[in-house]
């Protein structure tokens, strides 16, 4: 499936979609282009509980290096963090266009939401 800029995404908080979350997807079967994604019927209370169970955390900082599928960054408090990047990690540039790990270079300011249990990024946003 391909999601484009005009794809309608859920309006609630970030990250909008989490691994394992039920979603409804409307797409053109001929082109496999997605035009609407909606979250399932979950309440905010359930989402908050799931986020806590997943131990989702956020870190902001500047990319120091990228080795394989791991990003090391200097955090806002001067520490360092190394976060794994999976094939399911969503990466967005400042203009909200999709990106890949290859688009990130040393010095890039990023915000990462990650699963603390595995240190695996769920989302990476550039310039936030």
N, C-alpha and C positions, 0 to 999 in steps of 0.2 A: 504494500500500500504506500501511497505517496501523499503526504499532507503539504499543502501549499500555504502561502501567506493568507489567502482568503478562507482557509479552513476555519470553521467556527469551533472554538474550544470552550470548555467550561469556564464560567466567570468567577468561581470561587477561588480562595487563596492558593498560594504556591507551595509546593509544587502541585499543579492541577491534577496530574495523573501519577499514580504510584504503581509500582510493580505489584501484580496480583489484584488490582482494583477492577471491578466489573465496569465495562463501558459499552455504550451503544455507538456503532460507527455506521454512518451513511456514506456510501461511496458509489462511484460509477463503475459497474463491473467490467465494462469494456476497456476502460483506461486504468482501472484500479486506483483512481484518484479519490482521496478522501475529501468530502466537503463539509462534514459535521461530525464532531465527537462529543458525546455527552456522558457524564458520570452516571453510574447506577444510582439507585434510590437510597443513598447512605445519608445519615444525619451527620451534623457537625460533631456531635458527641462521639459517634462511632469513629469518624475520621481522626479525631483527637486521640482516642484510645489506640487506634492502629498506629498512629505516628509515634506515640510513646512506646508502644510495644516494639516497633521497629527501631526506636531510639534514633530518630532522624535529627541530625544536628546541622548547623550552618557555620561556615567559616568564610571569611573574606580575606583577601590578600593578593600578593603579587607572585606570579609564576617565577620560580627559580630555575626549574629544569623539568624536562619530560623525558622519562626513560621507560621505554616499552609502553605499558598501559598505566603508568603511575605518574602523577603530577606532584611535584614538591613545590610548596609555596611558602613565602614568608607571610605570616599572619599579621593582622593589624596591631597585635600586642607585641610584635617583634619575635615571636616564636616561629617554629617551622612545623609544617604538617605535610604528610605524604598521603595522598588519596588515590585509590585505584579507580580506573575508568573502565566500565563494562560496555559491551555492545549496546546495552539498553540505556546508557547514560544519555540524557538529552543535553546538547550543547547549543547555546544561542549566542549570537553576536549582539552588539549594542543595538543594532537596528532590528532585533528580534528575528533575523534570518537564521536558519539552521547552520550549524558548523560541525567540524570534526576536530579531533585532537590535533591534527596537522595545522589547524588555523591558530593554535595557541603557541606563543613564543615567550621566551624569558622577558619579564617586565610587564606582561599583560596583567591588568587588574581583573580579578574574577571573584565571583561569589559561588560557593559550592554548597549544595545541600547533599548530605551523605548519610548512609546507614552506619552508625557508630559501631555496631557489632562487627561489621566486615570492612569498615573504612572504604566502602565503595560508593562513588558518586551516583546520585540519582539525577541531579541536574547541575549544570555549570553555566553560569551567565557571565558574559564578558562585560566589563565596565560598570559593575554595580557595586 
